[in-house]
């Protein structure tokens, strides 16, 4: 094998590694920024996200039920 060809292969592999490393750093940088934004949104509201997942309750602490359908005709 030609030494020049072998050197080009090493350089191209190194370039690929550098590009992938920079891409990984960029992605993790954006992820960290998003995590900081999400933390600011929920800061001080630690209980609120849990309440959003809880079922909605009425004043009597009874979960609302489905409306019943009337069987009487609407025509007078």
DOZAPA-786189 format. One line per 4 residues: number of its first residue (from 1); their letters; for each residue x, y, z of N, C-alpha, C. Coordinates in nm, 4 decimals, always signed. Each point is the difference from the previous one (the first is absolute). Layout:
<rs>
NUM> a> X:Y:Z:X:Y:Z:X:Y:Z; ...
</rs>
This chain:
<rs>
1> xxxx> +0.0849:-0.1181:+0.0000:-0.0849:+0.1181:+0.0000:+0.0891:+0.1239:+0.0000; -0.0418:+0.0992:-0.0692:+0.0735:+0.1239:-0.0131:-0.0051:+0.0772:+0.1329; +0.1135:+0.0501:+0.0499:+0.0001:+0.0748:+0.1271:-0.0864:+0.1254:-0.0049; -0.0109:+0.0617:-0.1150:-0.0825:+0.1217:-0.0126:-0.1475:-0.0358:+0.0182
5> xxxx> -0.0436:-0.1110:-0.0591:-0.1384:-0.0439:+0.0131:-0.0313:-0.0344:+0.1455; +0.0961:-0.0666:+0.0652:-0.0190:-0.0361:+0.1399:-0.0104:+0.1258:+0.0868; +0.0803:+0.1016:-0.0294:-0.0033:+0.1252:+0.0758:-0.1321:+0.0731:-0.0216; -0.0519:-0.0019:-0.1230:-0.1282:+0.0657:-0.0272:-0.1127:-0.0680:+0.0776
9> xxxx> +0.0085:-0.1336:+0.0100:-0.1022:-0.0738:+0.0733:+0.0013:+0.0382:+0.1478; +0.1199:+0.0119:+0.0581:+0.0124:+0.0385:+0.1404:-0.0551:+0.1406:+0.0205; +0.0339:+0.0911:-0.0915:-0.0487:+0.1369:+0.0128:-0.1516:+0.0068:-0.0153; -0.0565:-0.0771:-0.0911:-0.1445:+0.0033:-0.0178:-0.0710:-0.0590:+0.1222
13> xxxx> +0.0578:-0.1036:+0.0606:-0.0587:-0.0548:+0.1227:+0.0080:+0.1008:+0.1128; +0.1136:+0.0687:+0.0089:+0.0160:+0.1015:+0.1039:-0.1008:+0.1127:-0.0210; -0.0181:+0.0408:-0.1255:-0.0977:+0.1052:-0.0292:-0.1404:-0.0439:+0.0381; -0.0323:-0.1247:-0.0275:-0.1320:-0.0525:+0.0366:-0.0191:+0.0021:+0.1514
17> xxxx> +0.1023:-0.0393:+0.0733:-0.0070:+0.0011:+0.1464:-0.0184:+0.1430:+0.0504; +0.0708:+0.0934:-0.0571:-0.0119:+0.1409:+0.0424:-0.1402:+0.0525:-0.0284; -0.0522:-0.0301:-0.1168:-0.1343:+0.0465:-0.0363:-0.1041:-0.0601:+0.0938; +0.0103:-0.1286:+0.0292:-0.0951:-0.0639:+0.0911:+0.0113:+0.0564:+0.1413
21> xxxx> +0.1217:+0.0288:+0.0444:+0.0202:+0.0580:+0.1329:-0.0637:+0.1384:+0.0098; +0.0226:+0.0818:-0.1025:-0.0593:+0.1351:-0.0015:-0.1528:-0.0102:-0.0040; -0.0522:-0.0935:-0.0783:-0.1456:-0.0176:-0.0072:-0.0553:-0.0405:+0.1363; +0.0679:-0.0908:+0.0685:-0.0459:-0.0439:+0.1328:+0.0032:+0.1161:+0.0988
25> xxxx> +0.1063:+0.0784:-0.0015:+0.0072:+0.1161:+0.0896:-0.1117:+0.0997:-0.0289; -0.0291:+0.0221:-0.1258:-0.1061:+0.0936:-0.0377:-0.1351:-0.0497:+0.0485; -0.0277:-0.1270:-0.0210:-0.1287:-0.0566:+0.0426:-0.0150:+0.0066:+0.1514; +0.1051:-0.0369:+0.0738:-0.0079:+0.0062:+0.1456:-0.0113:+0.1434:+0.0498
29> xxxx> +0.0594:+0.0937:-0.0717:-0.0119:+0.1408:+0.0376:-0.1452:+0.0457:-0.0106; -0.0652:-0.0335:-0.1126:-0.1413:+0.0361:-0.0160:-0.0873:-0.0702:+0.1038; +0.0310:-0.1244:+0.0307:-0.0780:-0.0735:+0.0999:+0.0141:+0.0642:+0.1381; +0.1199:+0.0450:+0.0327:+0.0208:+0.0648:+0.1297:-0.0775:+0.1319:+0.0072
33> xxxx> -0.0003:+0.0752:-0.1084:-0.0750:+0.1262:-0.0028:-0.1496:-0.0258:+0.0200; -0.0516:-0.1022:-0.0664:-0.1409:-0.0339:+0.0148:-0.0306:-0.0463:+0.1418; +0.0905:-0.0736:+0.0598:-0.0199:-0.0459:+0.1379:-0.0036:+0.1186:+0.0958; +0.0854:+0.0987:-0.0240:-0.0012:+0.1202:+0.0845:-0.1320:+0.0753:-0.0151
37> xxxx> -0.0495:+0.0102:-0.1233:-0.1278:+0.0680:-0.0224:-0.1127:-0.0735:+0.0694; -0.0008:-0.1324:-0.0093:-0.1044:-0.0798:+0.0648:+0.0086:+0.0139:+0.1513; +0.1201:+0.0071:+0.0540:+0.0172:+0.0153:+0.1441:-0.0551:+0.1345:+0.0466; +0.0217:+0.1051:-0.0791:-0.0528:+0.1313:+0.0361:-0.1521:+0.0003:-0.0019
41> xxxx> -0.0591:-0.0738:-0.0945:-0.1454:-0.0050:-0.0097:-0.0588:-0.0659:+0.1247; +0.0627:-0.1085:+0.0437:-0.0541:-0.0755:+0.1137:+0.0559:+0.0435:+0.1338; +0.0922:+0.0946:+0.0016:+0.0590:+0.0450:+0.1257:-0.1068:+0.0691:+0.0847; -0.0157:-0.0457:+0.1222:-0.1007:+0.0563:+0.0880:-0.1369:-0.0614:-0.0206
45> xxxx> -0.0183:-0.0783:-0.1033:-0.1277:-0.0643:-0.0271:+0.0180:-0.1518:+0.0038; +0.0638:-0.0501:+0.1043:+0.0338:-0.1422:+0.0062:-0.1246:-0.0869:+0.0075; -0.1071:+0.0493:+0.0593:-0.1206:-0.0804:+0.0143:-0.0889:+0.0117:-0.1237; +0.0046:+0.1120:-0.0672:-0.0893:+0.0243:-0.1137:+0.0092:-0.1045:-0.1107
49> xxxx> +0.1191:-0.0436:-0.0427:+0.0020:-0.1028:-0.1049:-0.0700:-0.1284:+0.0422; +0.0043:-0.0327:+0.1286:-0.0696:-0.1187:+0.0481:-0.1511:+0.0207:-0.0053; -0.0441:+0.1214:+0.0258:-0.1427:+0.0284:-0.0033:-0.0544:-0.0035:-0.1422; +0.0828:+0.0322:-0.0962:-0.0454:-0.0032:-0.1381:-0.0331:-0.1430:-0.0431
53> xxxx> +0.0674:-0.0977:+0.0575:-0.0238:-0.1387:-0.0369:-0.1153:-0.0607:+0.0796; -0.0398:+0.0641:+0.1095:-0.1070:-0.0534:+0.0842:-0.1345:+0.0206:-0.0686; -0.0977:-0.0874:+0.0270:-0.1325:+0.0180:-0.0593:-0.0676:+0.1247:+0.0564; -0.0781:+0.0635:-0.0834:-0.0694:+0.1219:+0.0391:-0.1093:-0.0346:+0.1009
57> xxxx> -0.0126:+0.0814:+0.1043:-0.0994:-0.0270:+0.1036:-0.0941:+0.1190:+0.0124; -0.1222:-0.0277:+0.0456:-0.0990:+0.1053:+0.0198:+0.0053:+0.0475:+0.1445; -0.0909:+0.0884:+0.0376:-0.0025:+0.0549:+0.1347:-0.0288:-0.1073:+0.1048; -0.0672:-0.1065:-0.0385:-0.0326:-0.1064:+0.0955:+0.1085:-0.1070:+0.0053
61> xxxx> +0.1149:+0.0248:-0.0615:+0.1091:-0.0966:-0.0071:-0.0409:-0.1292:-0.0682; -0.0905:+0.0108:-0.0936:-0.0418:-0.1156:-0.0786:+0.0405:+0.0270:-0.1438; +0.0624:-0.0973:-0.0599:+0.0412:+0.0171:-0.1393:-0.1241:+0.0118:-0.0872; -0.0005:+0.0881:-0.0987:-0.1172:+0.0162:-0.0861:-0.0245:-0.1278:-0.0809
65> xxxx> -0.1257:-0.0298:-0.0164:-0.0357:-0.1193:-0.0756:-0.0506:+0.0405:-0.1378; -0.0160:-0.0962:-0.0855:-0.0511:+0.0274:-0.1341:-0.1453:+0.0439:+0.0095; -0.0400:+0.0888:-0.0894:-0.1379:+0.0471:-0.0014:-0.0912:-0.1123:-0.0484; -0.1167:-0.0058:+0.0615:-0.0951:-0.1013:-0.0439:-0.0778:+0.0521:-0.1196
69> xxxx> -0.0400:-0.0886:-0.0850:-0.0744:+0.0366:-0.1203:-0.1475:-0.0182:+0.0291; -0.0757:+0.1032:-0.0332:-0.1439:-0.0052:+0.0222:-0.0649:-0.0859:-0.1091; -0.0983:-0.0798:+0.0404:-0.0708:-0.0844:-0.0967:-0.1309:+0.0629:-0.0450; -0.0336:+0.1175:+0.0551:-0.1250:+0.0651:-0.0421:+0.0213:+0.0712:-0.1323
73> xxxx> -0.0971:-0.0026:-0.0880:+0.0164:+0.0679:-0.1295:+0.0007:+0.1508:+0.0153; +0.0715:+0.0706:-0.0845:+0.0095:+0.1445:+0.0055:-0.1131:+0.0689:-0.0749; -0.0790:-0.0728:-0.0770:-0.1075:+0.0573:-0.0785:-0.1212:+0.0216:+0.0893; -0.0612:+0.1180:-0.0126:-0.1193:+0.0299:+0.0805:-0.1247:-0.0237:-0.0799
</rs>
